[in-house]
Amino acid sequence: MNADRVRRPGPTVRTRVHEHLAEGERRHEDRLATEEPLEIRLAWPGAPARRVWVTMRTPGHDFDLAAGWLVHEGLLGPGGISSVAYCTDAQLRPEQEFNVVTVTLAGPPAHDPGHRHVGQSTGSSACGICGKDSLDAALATSSAGAWTGPLPAPAVVRTLPGLLHAGQTVFARTGGVHAAGLASADGRLLVVREDVGRHNAVDKVTGARVLGGSAPAEACLVVSGRAGFELVQKAVAAGIGALVAVGAPTSLSVQLASEAGLVLYGFTSADRCVRYA
């Protein structure tokens, strides 16, 4: 393959479709959300880069995703991140270049990534919590502490899904991605990210804050789907005050939110929201 023809993958791809309607068939071009693997490698002074996670994601904001994943897994040491870059390993094929990200820490990680994140660790775009053995293990990843700032009032909470939806540009083109956004207590969206994986979208939000020099903790995280356990765990790890979901929570997500002091809303729309914790 000619390396000059290899381009960085985008969040959408074109395809031709046959649409079958009651009045007949229509052929036209459509857009699909891109889904490709991303391998995250971790390095620090004196330690060569090692693979710590592979996930299926929508290309775009890959550095945010890698940084946010490290925060949520409790791997960042006190020195933080030194650099994030696409891997230039000579063994990689040209088309793989933008599917491998290496994060270099300024010092050793908070714990050995090999203890829970062995070299063969992988995740799908549907589940980001694979490998968590217990509620205690999920709570142990939180190093940010409980949120002590103001929280959004229910009237503000009900506005958040609409604001998030307005920022979902990839969803508008494909209908095939999730979204997550970070909001202040007064309902201002600070960052919005999209991905085929709901957990990846949350990783990207936290990573954007960290790489931008801001703390990941904020009043509210709003997500476009359900409030699964893995999203609650990530919110707790980032020090978020409230998690607002368009869909339902699960029993374990409510339990974790209650134990961690995270306010949890589900079934949120302009007319309604339900508080579970």
Buried (B, 14 or more C-beta within 10 A) or exposed (E): EEEEEBEEBEBBBEEEEEEEEEEEEEEEEBBBBBBBBBBBBBBBEEEEBBBBBBBBBBBBBBBBBBBBBBBBBBBBBEEEBEEBEBBEEEEBEEBBBBBBBBBBBBBBBBBEBEEBBEEEBEBBBEBBBEBBEEBEEBBEBBEBEEBEEEEBEEEBBBBBBEBBBEBBBBBEBBEBBBBBBBBBBEBEBBBBBBBBBBBBBBBBBBBBBBBEEEEBBBBBBBBBBBBBBBBBBBBBBBBBBBBBBBBBBBEBBBBBBBBBEBBBBBBBEEEEBEEBB
